[in-house]
Amino acid sequence: MNVLYGEKGVIGIINISSCVNLEPEFYAMAPSGVAMLTARVSLPQTTPEELAKLAQNACDAAYELSTAKPDLIVFACTSGSFINGKGYDAEVAAMLSKVAGGVPVITTAEAVVKALKALEIGRFSLGTPYIDSVNARAKEYFTANGFDVVKMAGLGLDTDYAIGLQTTDSICQLAD
């Protein structure tokens, strides 16, 4: 069998160093022929202060991924891409793309907004793993992007490691 991993595409992922679930999910969903490459960046706590520094700290990861010539880089931290409000996701994507030599970058927050718009969802309830101060920023971000967040609940977790350990049952309970 003659296999060339990445023959259909290469996606670079900037992941949080303590995250235990994102890579297996990406690998499981990747179509045959698409390679997933990961670079990691530290996020000591999921507080507004640490999240606001994350994109700048991810520049080295973006550069490292660019050396593998990916077709796209995903900045895979939702809160890290909405924490500074509307338009911050685009700023993060532009900064990381510049460091990566022009490789297109998409943020998780941008992807969520695009998905909600594609599905024509204007009102929704939002459940997050975050602490209240991060949840407030999430609500501001989605409201500024034209959505009506009618209800919000969070798990109050302040580390990405704890967030990654949540089971589907705990997520479903949050939705109840």
Phi, psi and omega per residue, in radians:
M1 nan 2.246 -3.136
N2 -1.782 1.853 -3.069
V3 -2.018 2.320 2.991
L4 -2.112 1.777 3.111
Y5 -1.122 2.308 -3.129
G6 1.569 0.167 -3.115
E7 -1.110 -0.451 3.123
K8 -1.746 -0.204 3.140
G9 2.800 2.714 3.096
V10 -2.250 2.179 3.116
I11 -2.006 2.172 3.047
G12 -1.626 2.419 -3.111
I13 -2.136 2.170 2.979
I14 -1.652 1.949 -3.031
N15 -2.016 2.744 3.065
I16 -1.318 2.381 -3.012
S17 -1.060 -0.510 -3.117
S18 -1.587 0.002 -3.088
C19 -1.277 2.283 -3.096
V20 -1.903 -0.127 -3.018
N21 -2.067 -0.358 -3.027
L22 -1.128 -0.835 -3.103
E23 -1.057 -0.835 3.100
P24 -1.024 -0.632 3.112
E25 -1.145 -0.806 3.116
F26 -1.063 -0.801 -3.128
Y27 -1.076 -0.709 -3.120
A28 -1.158 -0.553 -3.098
M29 -1.593 -0.233 -3.069
A30 -1.176 2.300 3.051
P31 -1.171 2.740 3.072
S32 -0.992 2.372 3.119
G33 1.604 -0.080 3.107
V34 -1.843 2.167 3.131
A35 -1.655 2.441 3.077
M36 -1.975 2.168 3.139
L37 -2.089 2.437 -3.045
T38 -2.167 2.400 2.923
A39 -2.136 2.565 -3.045
R40 -2.037 2.631 3.106
V41 -2.371 2.496 -3.075
S42 -1.368 2.438 3.023
L43 -2.403 1.642 -3.055
P44 -0.999 -0.744 3.103
Q45 -2.550 2.643 3.104
T46 -1.587 1.120 3.061
T47 -1.872 2.758 3.116
P48 -0.934 -0.664 -3.100
E49 -1.153 -0.805 3.132
E50 -1.229 -0.689 3.138
L51 -1.128 -0.598 3.137
A52 -1.168 -0.398 3.123
K53 -1.594 -0.223 -2.962
L54 -1.085 -0.800 -3.088
A55 -1.054 -0.761 3.107
Q56 -1.093 -0.688 3.122
N57 -1.196 -0.337 -3.116
A58 -1.478 -0.059 -3.102
C59 -1.057 -0.746 3.111
D60 -1.076 -0.697 3.121
A61 -1.108 -0.717 3.117
A62 -1.100 -0.752 3.111
Y63 -1.093 -0.819 -3.134
E64 -1.022 -0.758 3.104
L65 -1.103 -0.642 -3.092
S66 -1.083 -0.431 -3.135
T67 -1.204 -0.291 3.090
A68 -1.644 0.108 3.078
K69 0.967 0.939 3.108
P70 -1.233 2.771 3.065
D71 -1.438 -0.390 -3.076
L72 -2.754 2.562 2.994
I73 -2.079 2.351 3.100
V74 -1.872 2.115 2.995
F75 -1.525 1.738 -2.915
A76 -1.649 1.017 3.014
C77 -2.443 1.788 -3.078
T78 -1.001 -0.979 -3.084
S79 -1.134 -0.551 3.104
G80 -1.228 -0.229 3.119
S81 -1.894 -0.073 3.032
F82 -2.023 -0.121 -2.918
I83 -1.028 -0.506 -3.136
N84 -1.840 0.402 2.977
G85 1.575 -3.077 -3.106
K86 -1.000 2.342 3.124
G87 1.588 -0.311 -3.135
Y88 -1.140 -0.637 3.108
D89 -1.016 -0.729 3.113
A90 -1.188 -0.658 3.084
E91 -1.084 -0.780 3.129
V92 -1.074 -0.828 -3.128
A93 -1.047 -0.770 -3.125
A94 -1.143 -0.742 3.140
M95 -1.093 -0.832 -3.113
L96 -1.195 -0.634 3.095
S97 -1.109 -0.713 3.124
K98 -1.077 -0.806 3.126
V99 -1.099 -0.570 -3.101
A100 -1.542 0.279 3.065
G101 1.247 0.473 3.088
G102 1.678 0.011 3.070
V103 -1.066 2.295 3.105
P104 -1.062 2.473 3.124
V105 -2.214 2.383 3.015
I106 -2.138 2.483 3.085
T107 -1.739 2.794 3.123
T108 -1.113 -0.752 -3.132
A109 -1.063 -0.744 3.103
E110 -1.067 -0.730 3.139
A111 -1.117 -0.673 3.110
V112 -1.127 -0.796 3.124
V113 -1.052 -0.782 3.124
K114 -1.086 -0.708 3.137
A115 -1.155 -0.779 3.128
L116 -1.062 -0.743 3.122
K117 -1.168 -0.734 3.130
A118 -1.088 -0.590 3.135
L119 -1.546 0.029 3.133
E120 0.988 0.757 3.099
I121 -1.747 1.999 -3.135
G122 -1.818 -0.403 -3.135
R123 -2.215 2.411 3.101
F124 -2.792 2.836 2.969
S125 -1.695 2.552 -3.060
L126 -2.154 2.119 3.036
G127 -1.947 2.281 -3.098
T128 -2.312 2.904 3.013
P129 -1.523 -0.023 -2.878
Y130 -1.445 2.965 3.017
I131 -1.398 2.868 -3.031
D132 -1.007 -0.690 -3.107
S133 -1.161 -0.561 3.076
V134 -1.337 -0.668 3.086
N135 -1.040 -0.693 3.112
A136 -1.055 -0.702 3.114
R137 -1.192 -0.637 3.098
A138 -1.076 -0.823 -3.139
K139 -1.069 -0.762 3.096
E140 -1.031 -0.775 -3.122
Y141 -1.066 -0.884 -3.092
F142 -1.197 -0.655 3.085
T143 -1.093 -0.790 3.129
A144 -1.114 -0.423 3.101
N145 -1.589 0.215 3.004
G146 1.638 0.221 -3.124
F147 -1.825 2.703 3.081
D148 -1.879 1.893 3.096
V149 -1.547 1.818 -3.011
V150 -1.470 -0.399 3.127
K151 -2.690 2.575 -3.117
M152 -2.512 2.447 3.075
A153 -2.535 2.564 3.121
G154 -2.339 2.761 3.119
L155 -1.492 -0.232 3.106
G156 1.339 0.440 -3.108
L157 -1.556 2.385 -3.080
D158 -2.057 0.253 2.989
T159 -2.335 2.541 3.135
D160 -1.161 -0.565 3.113
Y161 -1.045 -0.815 3.119
A162 -1.120 -0.655 3.111
I163 -1.073 -0.767 -3.108
G164 -1.178 -0.307 -3.125
L165 -1.553 0.002 -3.121
Q166 -1.227 2.415 3.127
T167 -1.565 2.887 3.069
T168 -1.078 -0.551 3.100
D169 -1.099 -0.748 -3.140
S170 -1.160 -0.597 3.101
I171 -1.190 -0.763 3.119
C172 -1.113 -0.659 3.099
Q173 -1.115 -0.636 3.098
L174 -1.104 -0.597 -3.117
A175 -1.310 -0.335 -3.127
D176 -1.196 nan nan
